């Protein structure tokens, strides 16, 4: 079977939008959202808080996915992309097609992928201890994005962040409690000015 014939379960795709979070905020991107995530974040904004049994899931070939791309950078998200067997092949096909690739992950599942792919690690171990961050991600991730709800999240991951000397750490307000969590982040930045604030810009400007 050709790599282009491989099919993956797709939640949704959309093109010519902007990345709203983290280092690449404001960059023109396409999104490929892969289906499925067992972690169960209560505030999941793609509907997988309860596993997403009734959410869209369409098997689509890599050839089909490549055919609809419009932007120079493609963001693979979910769900949780690293649960998918053929994630490495999807990444390689995108790179071969001349696309830049970003992947957003909780870090709970590990697969070897091309070092050319940008990985955003957004750990959720503090929410669901059944899904700890796989240790390889702490050294592999290009940026760390921590969603802040209570203010205790930083302490939970601080040791791993410090050990691996991460230079790009973003603190992002949990959307449903953003007024409170934004205030907490501003206080945290006074203690750790090397960290950065990440806002969900796409939600403020009304795009996907």
Secondary structure, 3 states (H helix, E strand, C coil): CCHHHCEEEEEEEEEEEECCCCCCCCCEEEEEEECCCCCCCCCCCCCCCCCCCCCCCEEEEHHHHHHCCCCCEEEEECCCHHHCCCHHHHHHHHHHCCCEEEEEECCCCCCCCCCCCEEEECCCCCCCCCCCCCHHHHHHCCEEEEEECCCCHHHHHHHHHHHCCCCCEEEEECHHHHHHHHHHHHHHHHHCCCCEEECCHHHHHCCC
